[in-house]
Amino acid sequence: MLKDQSFQSYLKEIEKPFSGWDFSYITETGRVSSSLLTWSYGSMVLPLIQKSASLLDMGTGGGELLSKLQPFPKEVCATEGYPPNVPVAKERLEPLSIEVYQIGEDDLLPFDDNQFDLIINKHESYSPSEVHRVLTDDGIFVTQQVGGADYVDINHALAAPVNDEFSHWELAFSEKELHEIGFEILEAKEEFPIQRFYDIGALLYYLKAIPWQVPDFKSKNYIAQLYEIHEMIQLKGYFDVKQHRFIVKVKKR
């Protein structure tokens, strides 16, 4: 293991800088890829944005996606709860006249009742009652979510504990919650695409970006398991893990 120079080199990938929600370092170099969903979040929200008068983007990350969904309505706001992302989002979005709000809990949004006629949310937690409060009557909420079974294959391969806190988080639970708070379900889908890593360094880079998957992750604590995955990739050419995604489009009744 110690004499495997490629493995030792890949271990250094966790030191590479990561900001906003930009995975181009490993995606644009083809070191990781994902199988396709039967829907496109961007294609779903873009025509809604063009028809809306006021828009809220929840969990904008570094604003990478939102900045590409122009033209915007007159009023656009964005929230972000991960502190390192906030200055990145502000730098990208404020020149586009989008105000970025740093928030703590999702059940306390800094907005008026009935303020937005469209709320979009990609991979961000939300409070159904708070979304309902700040959305106008007949307003639309679209969210693509990461389900509770996401990437558990990584935990299993590393022999790391699986966080059961979100094991319930799936489409059926989300639909029930939204319906009970006063939303009409317009569209709903759930799928389990595959994400493929072509080297162990790409996996380490990804784990750095999603610290909640294996809390307090340190390479040295999982060195034997990481080397097993590395050897598997050398033999097969890749390491596959299952993702968990669902999307829901609802209207406030």
N, C-alpha and C positions, 0 to 999 in steps of 0.2 A: 504493500500500500504506500509506504513512505517513498519507495523508489519510482512510483508511477508519476512521472513528471506532468502528464496531462491532467491527472486528477489534482495534483497540488496546484497547478495553474488555475484550474476551474474553481478551486476553493476560494481564490482571491476575488471571484466575481461578486461576492457578497459585499465587498468594499466599494463597489462602483456606486456613484451617486444616483439617487432617484428622487424626482420631485414631481409635484402635481399628481397626475395619473397617467403618465406617459411611459408606455412600455416599448417604445420604438427601438430601444437599444437591443432588445432580444426579438421583437416581432419583425422589424424591417430587415434584420439580418437572417431571418428564416430559422432562428434557433428554437422557436416555439410557434405552434399553430393550433387553431381550434377548428373543429368541425362546425358546419353551418347550422344555424337555427332556421326554422321555417318562417320566421318573421324578421323584420328589421325595425328596431326601435326608432332609428333616425327617420326611416320612411313613414313610420306611423305618426310621429310627432310633427314633422316638418309642415304638412298641410294644415295641421291644427294651429301651429304657431302663426302661419300666414293669415289665418282667419280671426285670430284672437286680438283683443284690445289690451290685455294685461297678462303677463306671463311670470310665473315663478319656477325657477329651476332649483330643485332640492338636491343638495349634495353635489355641487358642480365640480368638485375636485379642483383641478387647476384651471377650469373653464375651457378645457381643450375642445370638448364636444359642443358645448353651448355656442362658442364663438363661431362655429361652422354652420349654425342653423339659421342664418340670416336669409331674408330681411326680418327684423324684429318688430313687434308692436311698439307703441309709444312708451308703455310702462313695462320694464323688465327688471326683475330682481333675482338674485341667486343667494343660496345659503351654502355654507360649508362648515362642518364640525371638526375637521382635522386641522389643528392649528398650523402645521407646516404648509398646508395647501393654500391657506387664506391669502398671504401676500402674492403667491403665484397667480391666483385667480384675480385678485385686484389688478395686478399689472396687466393681465390679458384683457379683462372685461371692462374695467372702468373707462378706458378710451372709447369703448363702444356704448357708453352711457348706461351701463348696467351696474347697479349698486350691489355690492357683495356684503352679506351679513354673516359674521361669525356667530354660530349658535352653539349652545350646549345640548340641552335635551330637546328632542323632537316634539314634545308635547307643550312647548312654549315658543311658538313662532312670533317674531317681532313685527306682526302685520295686523291690519284691521280686519274685522269681520267682512266677509264678502268682497275682498280686495281684488282677487284674481279670477279671470274666467277660464284660465288654463294653468294647471300645475303639472310639471313633468318631473320625473324622478327615475334615475338610472342607478341601481345598486346602492341606494341610500335607504336607511330606516325611516319610518314615518309613523305618526300617530293618526289613525283614521279620523278621530274626532277633531283633531286640530286641522287636518287637511279640509275636512268638511266645513269647519268654521270660517277659514279664510277664502274658501271658494264661493263664487257667486252661484245663485240658483241656476240650474241647468249647466253649470260649469263642468269642465272635463278634467279628470285626473288620470294620467297615464304613468304607470310604473313598471319598470322591468326590475325584477328582484333576483338576488342570489339565494337559492334555497338552502335549507339546513343540511342537505346531503352533499354540498359542494366540497370537492377536493378531499373528502375523507380518505380516499386512496393514498394521498400523501401521508396522512397521519398513520395509516396502517403500514405503509412501507417503511416509515421511520420508527415504528413501534412507539409512537407518541400518543398521548391521550386524545380522544375525540371529545370536543366540547358539545355536550348534549343540550346545552341551553337553548339551541335553535333547532333541535331535531324536529319540532312541530312545524317549522316554517316552510310551508308548501302552498301550492295554489289553492287547495280546498279551504285551508285555514284562512288565507287572505281574503278569498271571496266571501266567506261567511262573516268575517269581521266587517268588511266594507258594506255588505248588504245590511247588516244589523244597525250600522250607524246612520244609514240613510242614503246609500248609493245604489244606482241601477247598474248592473253589470252589462257592459256593451260587448266586450271581447275578453277572452281569457285563454291562455295556452301555457303548457308546461312541457319542458324537454330536458334531456340529459346529454348534452353534447360532450365530445371527448376533446381534451386538451393534450397535445403531444409535445413533450420536451425532447430535444435532440442532443442535449448535453447536460451534465449535472450542474454546470455553471449557470445555465439559464434557469434551472429549478431554484438554485440558491438565490439568484437575483430576484426571482418572483417571491420567494418566501420572505425576503427583506421587505418587499412592497406590501405584503399582506400579513403583518405580524400577529393578527388575531388567529391565524390558522394553527400555528404552533407557538403559543405564548412563550416568551423568553427564549426563543430559538437561538442556539449557538451551535455553529458547525462542529466544534470540538466535542459536544455532548452526543452527537449523532454520527460520528465519523465512520463507524463500522457500517451503519445502515446506508449512509451516503455512498460509501465505496461499493456496496452491493448494487445500488441503483446505477452507479457509474459503470460497473461491469456488465449489468444488464443492457445498458445503452450501447456499450461496445459490441455486445453480441447481437442484439436485435436491431440496433440503430435508433431506438427511441424508448421513451417511458411515457405510457398513457395514463391519464387520470380522468375520472368522470366529473364533469361540472353539473350544476343544478340551476336551471334558469326557469323563471316563469314571468309572464307579462299580463297585466290587467289594465283594461281601459274602462272607466266608470263615469257616470254622470250623476251629479248631485240632484237628488229629488226634492 
